[in-house]
Amino acid sequence: MASQFAPESESPSATQRIDLRWETFDRQEVFRVDRENGRLLLNREYRDSLLAGLSPSRDDVPIFKALLFCLLGPDFQDAKPTERRRRELARINRILVAASALGQG
C-alpha cells in the first residue's frame, strides 16, 4: 500500500504526487528517493520498529512519513541531485539507522 503526499509548488497545476511505499532493501538505508517514478521508498525492515507495537496500515507512522516528506519533498522537484545532496541523503539515512539501533537496545 502507498500513502501519498503532494509537494507545494508555485504553480497549482505543477503539483506532483509522491507515493510512499514499503519495500525491502539494504538495512543501511531507511529510505530511498525514486525520482523517476515519484516514489519515496521506505525500508520494510524498519516498519515494526517504527510502529512500536501498533498494527501496520496504509496510514501508519504518519509523523515519520510527514517529517521525511518535509526533508525530501524538494528532491522530487529537482532534476538531478548534486553530489552534496547525495551526501546529505546518505547522512540522513545513517542518522535514522543509528536512531533505530538505539530504539532496539
ZILINDA-V105933 format. One record per pair of residues at least 6 apart in sequence whose ideal C-beta (glycine too) atoms are under 7 Angstrom apart, sorted by the first residue. I is the first residue (numbers start at 1). GAP is how many residues later the second one is. D is the distance in whole Angstrom. If there is no record, write none. Layout:
i: <I;I>
gap: <GAP;GAP>
d: <D;D>
//
This chain:
i: <1;2;2;2;3;3;3;3;4;4;4;5;5;5;6;6;6;7;7;7;7;7;9;16;16;17;18;18;18;18;19;19;20;20;20;21;21;21;22;22;22;23;23;24;24;24;25;25;27;28;29;29;30;30;30;30;30;31;31;31;31;31;31;32;33;33;33;33;34;35;35;38;40;40;46;47;49;49;49;50;50;51;51;54;71;75>
gap: <57;17;18;19;17;55;56;62;13;14;15;13;15;64;9;10;11;9;11;66;69;70;6;22;60;21;20;21;22;58;19;20;20;22;45;18;20;21;20;22;25;18;21;19;20;21;7;18;18;69;14;64;13;16;63;66;67;9;10;11;12;37;62;9;7;39;42;56;7;40;41;38;28;32;54;9;51;54;55;11;14;9;10;6;21;6>
d: <4;4;6;5;4;6;6;6;5;6;6;5;7;5;5;7;5;6;7;4;6;6;5;6;6;6;6;7;6;5;6;5;5;6;6;6;6;7;5;5;6;5;6;7;5;6;7;6;5;6;6;5;5;5;6;4;6;6;6;6;7;6;7;4;6;6;5;7;6;7;6;6;7;6;6;6;5;6;6;5;6;6;7;7;6;6>
//
